């Protein structure tokens, strides 16, 4: 059986995909991907060490173009594997009044969310703020279902992905969470 080895950036072997698994990825995870797009997706899986079967990374085709998106769990895993991830502060949410809160209880969406990521050797968390007006996803003038039903959670994921990218630029450069796109 022909296999493709997946490794982390430091070369540690994580997983091998058989030809059958590659076919399953093409059929279920990277639907409608061209052979070149599939190779690119597998290369990104290899470089990041993320597992598409564990829903850590996705290949999404929109408007005839494939985008690679990482779940927030995939971001967290990459940070954890660095051995320099030292936790987080937040998320915190802010209303139009400019006051930050540790829980969002209002029936309206928050104006912003922020998350601080701590990294070994840094004195302060690296903070990132995601504004509602920047990230809320709507189609034909209507919020998407997840943004309508969980606005605080979705905005917090955007802030967390930004903060993780700030704290781990080598590991996360060019990777974006589903919620950010």
N, C-alpha and C positions, 0 to 999 in steps of 0.2 A: 504494500500500500504506500503510495507516495504521500509524504507529509510535508507541511510547511511549518517550521519552528517559529513560535512567537517568543520574543525575548523582551526584557526591559531594556532601558537605555544603558544600564551598566552591564548588559550581556547575560543576565541570569535568565535561564530558560523558564518560561511560564507555561506554555501550552503548545501543542502541535495540532494543526488542523489537517485532517485527512482530506482526500479529494471529495469524499462524501460530505464532509462538513463545509468545505468551500462551496460545494454545490448548494447546500442548505442555506448558507449565508447569502448566496446570490439569489436564491428563490424567495427567502423569507425576510432577510435583514437588509440586503442591498438590492431591493426589487428594481427591476428595469435598468440596473447599472450596466454600462458597457463593460467589455473585458478590461479596458484601461482603467475605468472608474473602480472596478472591483479590485484590480491590482493596487491601486492607490489606497483604497480603503483598508486592504489587508496590510499594506505597508505602514499605515498610520496605526493600526492595531498593534503591529509589531513594535513600532517605535515607542508607543505609549504603554505597552503591556496591558492594554484594556481588552476585555473579553466581550465580544458582541452578544454571545449567548447569555451572559449575565446582565444584559441591558446596560452595560457601562458605556457603550459607544454605538452610534447609529449612522447609517448611510441613508439620507433622505433625498429623494428626487423631487424637485419642485421646478416647474417651468422648464423642463428639459435639462436641468442642471443638478448634479449631485452635490449635496453639502454633507460634511461629516460633523456630527454633533455628539457631544459628550454629556452623559448624565451627571448630575451633581454628585452622585456616588462615585462616578469615575474620577471626577476632580479630586474628591476626598481621598480616594485610593492612591492616586499619583502623589499627592502631598504626603500621605502617610508613608509611602515607600521611600520618600526622600530621607527619612529618619531625622529630618529637621523641623517637621511639623510639630508645633507645641500647643495646639488648641486654637480656640476662637473666642471672641467676645461678640455677644449679640446672637441673633439679629436684634436690631432695634428698629422701631418704626416711628415715623414722623408724620404729623398731620399738617394742614395748612398753617397752623399756629406756630410751627417751628419747634415744638416740644417733642423730644425723643422719649419713646415709651418702650418698655420691655415686652409688652403684649399689645396686640391691636384688637380692640373690642368694638370699634365703631362699625356701623353698617355700611359706611362708605369706604372706598379703598384708601389706603395710606398714600400720602404724597411722596414718600420716600422710605427706603429701608437702608440700613447700613450694617456691615459686618466687619469685624477686625480679625485678621489672621495673625497668629503669633508664630514666629519662626525662631529656632534656636540661634542664639548669637545676636538677636535683635533686641533692643531695649524696649521698644513699644510695638503694639500691634500695627499692622499695615491695614488701614481702613479703606473701604470702598463704599460709595453711596450709589444706589440705583433710584432714579426718579420715576414715578409712575408715568409721567408724560413721555418719557423716553422709551420705556420698555413695554407698557401694556399693549398686548396684541389684540387687534380687532380686524375683522374682515367684513367688508361691506357695511361699515359703520356700527357693527355689533361686536362686543368683546367676545373673544374665544371662550369656550365653555370653562376651561380651567382658570383663565384669568377672571372670569365673572364669578366663579364659585369659590376660588381661593386666592384672592388678590394679594393678601399679605404674604402668603407662602411663596407665590410666584415671584414677587418683588424681592423677597429675602434671598431666593435662589440666585437671582441676577447679581445682587450685591455680594453674595458669597463667592460666586464664580469669579467676579472681578477681583475680590480681595485675594483669593487663592492665586490668581494669575499674577497679581502684584508681588505676592510673597514668593512665588515659585516660577519666575519667568522662564528659566531654562527648561523646566519640565512641562509648562503649560502654554508656552507661546504659540499663538495661532489656533488654540483650541477654544471653542465656545460652547456654552451650555444651550440646550434646546430652548430654554426660556429666554435666552438673549437674542435669538434669531427670529 
